[in-house]
C-alpha cells in the first residue's frame, strides 16, 4: 500500500519534514517514491504541490493521520 507521510530531516532540535509518497513498509526517513511538499513546525510553514497530491490520491495513496491534519490546516 502506498502512503503519503512525513519524513524527518534537519538537525537535532531543529526538525523539518518532507511530505513524501512511500510504501507503507518503508522506514520513516527511508526511501520514497515522490516528494510532494515540506513542513516546518518551528515556523508553521506548509508547502504542498497540489497537482502531485491530487494525482497520488487519485491513484490510491492514503495519507497518514499527521498528514491529514496538515492538509486540513492548509
C-alpha positions in Angstrom: 0.0 0.0 0.0 1.2 3.5 -0.8 1.1 6.1 1.9 1.6 9.9 2.0 3.7 10.5 5.1 6.2 12.7 6.8 10.0 12.1 6.5 12.1 13.8 9.2 15.0 15.9 8.1 17.2 18.6 9.8 19.4 18.7 12.9 18.7 17.7 16.4 16.1 20.0 18.0 15.6 21.7 14.6 13.3 19.3 12.8 11.7 19.9 9.5 9.8 17.4 7.5 9.3 16.4 3.9 5.8 15.3 2.8 6.5 12.2 0.7 4.8 9.3 -1.1 6.3 6.0 0.0 5.4 2.4 0.5 3.8 1.7 3.9 6.6 -0.8 4.8 9.5 1.7 4.4 11.1 3.4 7.4 10.1 6.9 8.5 13.0 8.6 6.7 13.8 5.8 4.2 13.4 5.6 0.5 10.5 7.3 -1.0 8.8 7.4 -4.4 8.0 11.2 -4.8 8.4 14.3 -2.7 5.3 16.5 -2.7 6.0 19.1 -0.1 7.6 20.5 3.1 6.6 21.2 6.6 8.5 23.3 9.2 7.0 23.0 12.7 9.0 26.0 14.0 7.7 28.5 11.5 4.4 26.6 10.9 5.2 26.8 7.1 3.4 24.2 5.0 4.1 24.0 1.2 2.4 21.3 -0.8 2.3 20.7 -4.6 -1.4 20.4 -5.1 -1.2 18.8 -8.5 1.1 16.0 -7.3 -1.1 15.5 -4.2 -4.3 15.1 -6.3 -2.5 12.7 -8.7 -1.3 10.4 -5.9 -4.7 10.4 -4.0 -6.5 9.6 -7.3 -4.0 6.7 -7.8 -4.9 5.3 -4.4 -2.3 6.7 -2.0 -3.6 7.0 1.6 -2.4 10.0 3.8 -1.4 9.2 7.3 -3.1 10.9 10.3 -0.4 13.5 10.7 -0.6 14.4 7.0 -4.4 14.6 7.2 -4.1 17.2 9.9 -1.7 19.3 7.9 -3.9 19.1 4.8 -6.9 20.4 6.9 -4.7 23.4 8.1 -3.6 24.1 4.5 
